[in-house]
Amino acid sequence: MNWLSQIISVAGFSIRTIPERKGAAIAAAVGIAGVVGVLVGVLAIAEGFRQTMIASARPDVAIVLRSGADNEMNSGLTREETRIISTAPGIKNGPNGPLTSSELFVVINLLKRSTRTDANVPLRGVEPNAYAVRDTIQIVEGRKFEPGKNEIIVGVGAARAFADLEIGKDIKVGKNLWHVVGLFSAGGGAEESEIWTDAAVLQPAYQREDNFQSVYVKLASPESFTEFKDFLTTHPQVKTKQSKLGDYFLDQSSMLSDFITTIGVFIAGLMALGALFGALNTMYGAVAARTREIATLRALGFGAMPVMVSVLAESVALALVGGVAGAGIAFLSFNGYQASTLNWASFSQVTFRFAVTPALLTQAVLFAIALGVLGGLLPAFRAARLPIAQALRET
């Protein structure tokens, strides 16, 4: 009997005898399933938030902020600067000229539907070209706001998460009433958490008659960004920062996503220690229960390595069952779950859906297998080093 056939035979026999130790085996598998479930659930938050932030980003759309600004909240551009930006080369032309939208971004206070607590919600003033610049925006109910009127359209995510944003209702912001006339989608992007209105109406309401905070630009092609950026970088009358929209959103999401991921890994790591001790206890128990069996195999000529592999195979099998179960439960429980959180870059709420991706499930199962290997390693060494004569005498 060669080495490989010994491993297959002993490992197969070890796995088939797991039902004889079902109590300890189930406890170990459940522990690992819990670790995997928590890990997937927390990482699904970070992945869902990241996907939402970049979902509507297009390679041919750029955003321009004031030089040194990290986000729209701390940016500021004059009307003259926005005019110069619209003359830059590389911008796609529409029926009414260059496809640019100078925009104002403010944060208003609304009630969350679920908790009836206050939340910061983005109110964005846009120009008519905003729909052409961001071609993911689609009116799904009602109509667009009319220029010059106190009318707003609401992202479908904001409408789900916050109170009094149904079509036909009015919301009071400061001294002004704003009438909801439509709902829009944005391909699952961050804009679905926003409320839009006419920039020309929003400016006097917030005493910013000649000021904007950003300019969104539709490029002639993704490759036109270099030409567009070089023009603004060297222009003596403007001091601006240009980014492709995808890069901007990715940067906006990285701080919160990295924080959530770190917290998730830390919590899962603490739980993994408990699961690891459970796996060690289970496998030491399995070795103790099979002491005479292992000694008999060694006396019949089976090597130490096949015995070690058999113990590891049992440990990995239990971990794999627990990992797959935990990943499956996490997928059914969390994937697509709707939530909202604070975007630290803009200090406003972003609605998003948890995203349990295939890559995340694969990583979680591999993590479970790693726990199985670690949990079975020391018991496997013990099994391989059992004194044959002494073990055969044990009852």
GITABEL-V242457 format. One record per backbone hydrogen bond with DSSP energy under -1.0 kcal/mol. CO is the residue of the C=O (numbers start at 1). NH is the residue of the N-H. If there is no record, write none. Layout:
# GITABEL-V242457
CO/NH ; CO/NH
This chain:
# GITABEL-V242457
2/6 ; 3/7 ; 4/8 ; 5/9 ; 6/10 ; 7/11 ; 8/12 ; 9/13 ; 10/14 ; 11/15 ; 12/16 ; 13/17 ; 15/18 ; 17/20 ; 18/21 ; 19/22 ; 21/25 ; 22/26 ; 23/27 ; 24/28 ; 25/29 ; 26/30 ; 27/31 ; 28/32 ; 29/33 ; 30/34 ; 31/35 ; 32/36 ; 33/37 ; 34/38 ; 35/39 ; 36/40 ; 37/41 ; 38/42 ; 39/43 ; 40/44 ; 42/46 ; 43/47 ; 44/48 ; 44/355 ; 45/49 ; 46/50 ; 47/51 ; 48/52 ; 49/53 ; 50/54 ; 51/55 ; 54/57 ; 58/61 ; 60/219 ; 61/245 ; 62/217 ; 63/243 ; 64/215 ; 65/241 ; 66/69 ; 72/75 ; 77/212 ; 78/82 ; 79/83 ; 80/84 ; 81/85 ; 82/86 ; 84/87 ; 85/88 ; 90/220 ; 92/99 ; 94/97 ; 97/94 ; 98/100 ; 99/218 ; 101/216 ; 103/213 ; 103/214 ; 104/125 ; 106/123 ; 108/121 ; 110/119 ; 111/163 ; 112/116 ; 117/112 ; 119/110 ; 120/349 ; 121/108 ; 122/195 ; 123/106 ; 124/197 ; 125/104 ; 126/199 ; 127/130 ; 129/133 ; 130/134 ; 134/137 ; 138/185 ; 141/183 ; 146/149 ; 149/151 ; 150/179 ; 152/181 ; 153/196 ; 154/184 ; 155/159 ; 156/160 ; 157/161 ; 158/162 ; 161/113 ; 166/169 ; 169/180 ; 171/178 ; 173/176 ; 176/173 ; 178/171 ; 179/152 ; 180/168 ; 181/143 ; 182/154 ; 183/140 ; 183/141 ; 184/156 ; 185/138 ; 186/189 ; 189/192 ; 190/193 ; 191/194 ; 192/158 ; 194/155 ; 195/124 ; 196/153 ; 197/126 ; 198/202 ; 199/203 ; 201/205 ; 202/206 ; 203/208 ; 204/207 ; 208/211 ; 210/79 ; 212/77 ; 214/103 ; 215/64 ; 216/101 ; 217/62 ; 218/92 ; 221/224 ; 222/225 ; 224/228 ; 225/229 ; 226/230 ; 227/231 ; 228/232 ; 229/233 ; 230/234 ; 239/67 ; 241/65 ; 243/63 ; 244/248 ; 245/249 ; 246/250 ; 247/251 ; 248/252 ; 249/253 ; 250/254 ; 253/257 ; 254/258 ; 255/259 ; 256/260 ; 257/261 ; 258/262 ; 259/263 ; 260/264 ; 261/265 ; 262/266 ; 263/267 ; 264/268 ; 265/269 ; 266/270 ; 267/271 ; 268/272 ; 269/273 ; 270/274 ; 271/275 ; 272/276 ; 273/277 ; 274/278 ; 275/279 ; 276/280 ; 277/281 ; 278/282 ; 279/283 ; 280/284 ; 281/285 ; 282/286 ; 283/287 ; 284/288 ; 285/289 ; 286/290 ; 288/291 ; 290/294 ; 291/295 ; 292/296 ; 293/297 ; 294/298 ; 295/299 ; 296/300 ; 297/302 ; 298/301 ; 303/307 ; 304/308 ; 305/309 ; 306/310 ; 307/311 ; 308/312 ; 309/313 ; 310/314 ; 311/315 ; 312/316 ; 313/317 ; 314/318 ; 315/319 ; 316/320 ; 317/321 ; 318/322 ; 319/323 ; 320/324 ; 321/325 ; 322/326 ; 323/327 ; 324/328 ; 325/329 ; 326/330 ; 327/331 ; 328/332 ; 329/333 ; 330/334 ; 331/335 ; 334/337 ; 337/354 ; 339/352 ; 341/350 ; 343/347 ; 348/343 ; 350/341 ; 352/339 ; 354/336 ; 355/357 ; 357/361 ; 358/362 ; 359/363 ; 360/364 ; 361/365 ; 362/366 ; 363/367 ; 364/368 ; 365/369 ; 366/370 ; 367/371 ; 368/372 ; 369/373 ; 370/374 ; 371/375 ; 372/376 ; 373/377 ; 376/380 ; 377/381 ; 378/382 ; 379/383 ; 380/384 ; 381/385 ; 383/386 ; 387/391 ; 388/392
